[in-house]
Amino acid sequence: VPIANQVLLAPLAGIGNWFVRLQAKRHGAGLAISEMVSSFALHYRNERTLRDLLRIHPDEHPVSLQLFGHDPEVMRSGAAIAAEAGADLIDINMGCPVPKVRKTGAGAQLLRDPELALELARAAGEGSGLPVTVKLRSGVEVGDTSGFDLALRLAEEAGVAALAFHPRAATKGHKGQPDYALTRRLSEAVAVPVIVSGGLADAPAARRAYEESGADAVMIARGSLGNPWVFEELTGRRLAPPPREEVVAELLWVIDRAEEHLGPERAGRYLRKFYPWYTARLEAPPAVVDELQRSADLARARQ
């Protein structure tokens, strides 16, 4: 699957739907990965999952759908359904640190069961017929390199097409300095592309991580929230921050797409987490921010 450049949108739990991915692509991301989708929900044809999380816009290709789960047969089935929906790549989440995900045996918990992790990667490829990538942490606990060890095996034994590596322990969440030197060790040890993730809050941080890690690409997560222009910065399309008018226009675009995706009532609630990212850029008065957070009326949000 050809990727236009080395700047990717990371899977963003509860956020990375089709229009967020499309927004990243509009601003220059070479690839966007979906928020994580339950392989069980796909296997059992959960209506809301199929309707909301498998929607792909024709302009966002290539697109990767990220799956999570702990059962190889269910993963095989879920990957097949994702491929039918139009995915170009399948990504498997082996890095989520959230306890409710880990306690099912999925996410970062798979670092403690490498044989199962390898089976899941193989099953996803067999079910989908697509290239499979894996996103994983360096380990579960601080000082643990189980994720690094698993990454080597995924590349050598499971035939994954690329590895997205977040060099922080799962128990650290988003705290602490990522170990980009460990990412460099991985990049030098495997033949597949390595994508560095973690700690990329802005364009300078992404450039620094790219240089220090020796990775093939960078994967922007929180640094893209309310800042799709970061993709333009990193691909050389933008040298200065966007003016206020452009920020407002982008927020209105997001509001329109959310209404298109979810309908006015659901979109009004959903957008409450988006407003602070844009109002902070606009230096909006607290009263305006509070009103946007309370209001589920999209017309008032546009005023």
N, C-alpha and C positions, 0 to 999 in steps of 0.2 A: 504494500500500500504506500504510494508516494506521499510524503509529508512535505508541505511547502517550505517550512523553515524549522528552526530548532527551539521555538517558543510555544509551549503547550499550556492549555488550561487544565488544571487538575480537577479531579472529581470533587465536588463540593456537596457534602451531605445536606439534603433538604433544600438545596439551592440550584444545582447544576442541571436544570431542565433544558428543553430545546431552545428557549429564547435566550437564556443566559449563555449557552454554547454558541448560538448564532451571533450574539453580541460580540463574543470573543473573536469569532471568525471575521466579523465585519471589521474589527480593529486590528486584524493581522495575525491572530493565533494560527499556527500551522495545523494544529489538531486540538479538539476539545473532547474531554472525557466526561461521560454522564455522571451524575450523582449515583451512589451505589444502589443497586437494585437487588432485591432478594431473589435468589435462584428458586427458592421455594414458592414465592409469590408468582413467578412466571410459570413454574411447573404446574401449579394448581390453578392457573389462569385467573388469578385475582383481578377482578374487573377494574378496580381503581389503578392498580399497578399497570395494567395493559393500556389503560386510557391515558394516564398522566405521565408515566415514566418511560414508555416506549415510543412516544411521539418524536419523530425526527423530521426536521425541516429539510426540504430538498437542497437548500443553499448551504447547509452546514457540513456536507461531506468533504473529506472523510471524517467519520465520527466513530468514537469508541464507546461502547456501553460497558460500564463496570458492574460486575456481579459479585455477590458475596454468598457464602454458604459453606456447609461442611459435609455434604453428601455428594459423592462423585456422580451417581446416576441422576440425581436432581440437577446437578450442575450441567451435565450433558444435555438434559432436556431444556433447561433454562437458556443455555447458550444457543441451542437450535432455534428457540423462539425469538431470541434477540437477533439472530441472523435473519430470520424471516421478516422481522420488523425493519430491516434495512441497515443494521450495523455493518461497519467496515472492519472493525476490530472488536475483540472481546478482551476486557481487562478484568483481572480477578483481584479483589481486595484481600490482601494478606497483611494489612497494616493498621486497620481501624483499632484504636485503643479503647473505645467505649465499652464499659463493662457489660452492657446488655447484649452487645454483639459478641464479645469474647466468650461469655458464658455459654453460648450456643456452640462453641467450637470453631467459630468463624473469625474473620479479621486477624488481628495480631496473634490470636491464640494458635493459629496454624503454624506459627514459628516453632511451637513445642511439639508439633506432630508433622515432621517433614515428609514422611511417607504419604500421609493423607494429602498434604499440600501438592505433592507431585502428581498424585492421582487426579486431583481436582483440575490441575492445569492440563493434563492430558485429556481428561473428559471434556473440558470446554472446547478444545480443539477438535476432538472427534465429533462432538455434537453440532458445532457451528460450521466446520469447514473453513474457518477464518483464522488469521494469525491471532495468537493469544499473547497478551502482555500481563505482567504482574506488578502490582504496587505493594511494596512491603517496607517495614521498618528494619532498622539494623539489629534489633533485638527486643525482648520483652522488658527486661530489667536493665538498669545501668550497668555497663561492663559486659553485658551479654552480647555475643556476636552471632546468635542463632539465625538472625535474618540474613546476615552476610553469608553464612554457610549455606543457607537454603537458596539464596540467590545463585550461588555457584552451581548448585545441583539443578535448579530450574533451567538454567542456560544449557547445561551439559546433558541432562537426562530427560527433561520434559519438553525440550524443543521450543521454549517460549521465544517470541520474536523480539522482545525488549523487556527491560527491567526498569521500573521507576523506584528509586531508592531514596527513602527518607532516613538519613543517618542520625536518628535520635531514638532512644528507647521508647517503647509504647507507654510505659508508666510515666514518662516525662511529658507526654502530650505535646504541646507546642512550646514548652519552656526549655531553656538552656540552649547552648550553642550547638548546632548540627556539626557532626564530625565529617567535614568534607574530605579530609585525608583518607578516611575509610572508603568514601565513595570513589576516590581516585584508585585505591587498591582494587576495588571491584571492577572499575572501568578497564584497568590493565589486565585483569584476570579472565574476562569473558569476551567472547567474540561477538555478542549481540550488543545493540545500542543500550547505553545506560542513561537514564534521565534523572537528574538530581532534583529533589524536592525538599521542602522544609526550610523555613527561615527566609523566604524570598518575599520580603514585605514591600519591596519597591524595585525599580529598575537597577539602581546601583548594587543592591544586595544580590539580585539575580546575576548580574555580570560577575560579581566577586565569587559567587558560588560556582559559576560556570568555569571560571579560571582556576579556582582552587581544587575543584573536584575532578577536572579532566573529563567530565561527562560529555555525552554527545548532544544533550539538550537540557533545557530547564523547564520545570513544571510549576506554573504560578497558581497559587491557591488564594490565600487571604489577601495577597497583594493586588488581586484583581477586583476585589469587592468594591463596587462603586468607582472603579478605576480601570475600565477597559482600555484606556489610553496607554496603560503600561505595555501592552502588546505592540503598539505603535512605537513607543520609545525603544523597545528592545529590537525591533526590526528596522530601525532607522527611518521610520516614516514621520516621526514627531520629535522636535527638539525643545518645545516649550509646553508648559501645562495648558490645558484647554481653557478658553475664556468662559465666563459665567454663562453666556448664552448657549454655548455648546454643552455645558453640563446640564442646563435646564432641558435642552432638546433631547439629550440622552435619557434623562429621567422620564420625560414624557413618552419616549419610545418604549421604555421598560414598562410603564404603566399600561400603555396600549397593548403590548404583547401579553402582559399578565392577564388583562381582561379577555383577550382572545383565547388564552389558554384555559383559564379557570372560570370565566364568567365574572360579572361585576362584584357579587357578594364575596365569593371566595378570594378573588384577587385583592379586594380591599384589605382583607385580613392578612393575606400572604405578603403584601407589599410593605407591611409595617417594619419588617426587618431590613428592607432595602432603603427606606427613606433616610435613615441616619447616615448612610455611606455617602449620599449625594448632598444632603443638607450641610454636612460638615465641610464639604468642598465649597459650598455656597456661603458659608458662614452665616447661616440662617439664624434669626433670633430664636431663643428657646421656646417662645410661645408658638411659633410656627411649627417647630419640630414636634411639640406636644400635640398640636392639633392634627398633624399628619398621622401621628401614632394612634390617636384615638379614632380618627375618622375612617369609616369603611366606604365613604362616598368618593368614588373616583372623580366625579365632576369637581368636587371641592379641591381635590388634590391638584387638579389642573390649573386652578385659579392663581 
